[in-house]
Amino acid sequence: MSTHTCGECGIVWATTKVFENARQNDHKTFYCPNGCRRHYPQESDKERLERLLKQEKNCCAVAKHEADYFFRSSNAYKGHFNRVKAKINKRG
C-alpha cells in the first residue's frame, strides 16, 4: 500500500501499488476520499525511457545519414582525383 496526502484538503489515505502505478502510467484522474480531483502530470519512468530511446534512435538515424553523405562525397572526390591524375599522366 502507498499513502497519499491530498494537496487540496490535506486528508491522508492509502491505495495499492498497482493502482498508483496505473495512474502514474496513464495519467488518468482519480479522487481523494473527500472527492478532490488528483492526477500524476509528470511522465513516468517508462515514458521517460521511451522518449530517451526515441531521441537516441533519431540521433543514430541522423548520424547514419551524415556518414552515408560523407562516404558518397569522399568517393566522388576520389573519382575526381583519379580523373585529374590520369589526365596529368597522359600529358607527362
C-alpha positions in Angstrom: 0.0 0.0 0.0 1.0 3.6 -0.6 0.0 6.5 1.4 -1.0 9.8 -0.2 -1.8 13.3 1.1 -4.3 15.4 -0.8 -2.8 18.7 -1.8 -6.2 20.4 -1.6 -7.8 19.1 1.6 -4.9 17.5 3.4 -6.5 14.1 4.0 -4.2 11.1 4.2 -5.3 7.9 2.5 -3.8 4.7 1.1 -4.0 3.0 -2.3 -2.5 -0.2 -3.6 0.8 0.0 -5.5 -1.0 -1.4 -8.6 -3.4 1.5 -8.6 -0.7 4.0 -8.0 1.5 2.6 -10.8 -1.5 2.5 -13.2 -2.3 6.2 -12.5 1.3 7.2 -12.9 1.4 5.5 -16.3 -1.9 6.5 -17.7 -2.2 10.0 -16.0 -6.0 9.4 -15.5 -7.8 11.4 -12.9 -8.5 9.8 -9.5 -10.1 11.3 -6.4 -9.1 11.5 -2.8 -11.8 10.2 -0.3 -13.2 13.8 0.1 -13.7 14.0 -3.7 -10.8 16.2 -4.7 -9.5 15.6 -8.2 -5.9 14.3 -8.4 -3.6 13.1 -11.2 0.1 12.5 -11.9 1.1 15.1 -14.5 4.8 14.1 -14.7 6.0 11.5 -17.1 6.5 8.0 -15.7 9.9 6.2 -15.8 8.6 4.1 -18.7 7.5 7.2 -20.7 10.9 9.0 -19.9 12.8 5.9 -21.1 10.7 5.6 -24.3 11.3 9.3 -25.0 15.0 8.9 -24.5 15.1 5.8 -26.7 13.2 7.7 -29.4 15.7 10.6 -29.2 18.7 8.2 -29.4 17.1 6.4 -32.4 16.7 9.8 -34.1 20.3 10.8 -33.3 21.5 7.4 -34.8 19.5 8.0 -37.9 20.9 11.5 -38.4 24.5 10.2 -37.8 23.9 7.4 -40.3 22.6 9.8 -42.9 25.6 12.1 -42.4 28.0 9.1 -42.6 26.4 8.0 -45.8 26.7 11.5 -47.2 30.3 11.9 -46.4 31.1 8.4 -47.7 29.5 9.3 -51.0 31.3 12.6 -51.1 34.6 11.0 -50.4 34.0 8.6 -53.3 33.1 11.5 -55.6 36.4 13.3 -54.6 38.4 10.1 -55.2 36.9 9.7 -58.6 37.6 13.3 -59.5 41.2 13.0 -58.2 41.8 9.8 -60.3 40.5 11.5 -63.4 42.7 14.5 -62.9 45.7 12.2 -62.1 45.0 10.3 -65.3 45.0 13.5 -67.4 48.3 14.6 -65.8 49.8 11.2 -66.6 48.7 11.4 -70.2 50.4 14.7 -70.7 53.6 13.9 -68.9 
